[in-house]
């Protein structure tokens, strides 16, 4: 999940860089065309074209119309590129927000796992202490049973001695 989000973010960044470069190229083209149009308009208005023939003037007018059409198409392309760039930027921002959310969730899960590991460690230590206590208690119980049998045997022997002395002495 995270790997896919990281890949999407990288791909979106590459698209953003590519679109930015394309937009920069379009802006340069528009600027150059605008300068050319301004230069031609200045030449026509300054009277430099008064000596030129009407055919030359009409060629300039046709070129100007073509340049303006080209400039309009370039502006439309630039606007579409800007919209695409904005969409890509929004997608990138959403990917980054998703990535941050995932990282936060992973950090929370990591903390919970550490706490669970500590709890398991504490429970294991408690179980080991209980097992040690049970072993001691088991050993003590065996000793107590052996001591009881010894006392029983001793009492039986003493009872037999007392009875022997009473009847045979």
C-alpha positions, -999 to 999 in steps of 0.1 A, spaced: 0 0 0 27 24 10 50 13 -19 22 20 -44 16 54 -28 53 63 -30 54 51 -66 23 72 -74 39 102 -58 72 98 -77 53 94 -110 32 125 -102 64 145 -95 79 134 -128 47 144 -146 47 177 -128 83 184 -138 76 174 -174 45 196 -176 64 225 -160 91 222 -186 65 220 -214 47 251 -200 80 270 -199 87 261 -235 52 273 -245 56 306 -226 89 312 -244 73 305 -278 44 329 -270 68 356 -259 89 352 -291 58 353 -313 45 384 -294 78 401 -300 77 393 -337 41 406 -339 51 438 -321 81 443 -344 60 439 -375 33 462 -362 60 488 -354 75 485 -389 41 489 -405 32 519 -383 66 537 -387 61 541 -424 89 517 -434 63 499 -453 51 529 -473 76 522 -501 67 485 -502 43 473 -527 8 464 -519 16 427 -524 43 429 -498 18 445 -474 -8 418 -481 19 392 -475 27 408 -441 -10 409 -433 -14 372 -442 17 363 -421 3 384 -392 -30 365 -394 -12 332 -394 10 343 -365 -20 354 -345 -38 321 -352 -7 302 -342 -4 324 -311 -40 317 -302 -35 279 -306 -4 282 -285 -22 301 -258 -50 274 -258 -24 247 -255 -8 266 -227 -41 270 -209 -47 232 -213 -12 225 -200 -18 248 -170 -50 230 -162 -33 197 -165 -5 210 -143 -29 221 -117 -46 187 -117 -13 170 -114 -3 193 -86 -36 185 -68 -30 148 -73 5 151 -60 -7 170 -29 -34 143 -23 -7 116 -26 15 134 -2 -13 138 23 -22 101 19 15 92 24 16 113 56 -15 96 69 -1 62 62 32 71 79 13 84 109 -7 52 111 24 31 107 41 50 135 11 44 157 11 7 149 48 5 156 42 21 190 14 -4 197 37 -33 187 64 -21 209 40 -19 238 26 -53 230 62 -67 229 69 -51 263 37 -66 277 46 -101 263 81 -97 278 66 -88 312 42 -117 311 70 -141 301 91 -128 331 61 -133 354 55 -168 340 92 -177 346 90 -164 382 58 -185 388 74 -216 373 104 -212 396 81 -207 426 61 -239 415 94 -259 413 104 -247 448 69 -256 461 71 -290 445 105 -297 460 92 -285 494 61 -308 491 84 -338 484 105 -329 514 73 -325 535 59 -359 524 92 -376 532 93 -360 566 57 -371 573 66 -407 564 97 -405 586 76 -393 615 49 -420 609 76 -447 608 92 -433 639 59 -432 657 51 -468 647 85 -480 659 80 -461 692 45 -476 696 59 -511 690 86 -505 716 61 -492 741 39 -522 736 68 -546 737 80 -532 771 45 -532 785 37 -568 776 72 -583 778 88 -566 806 
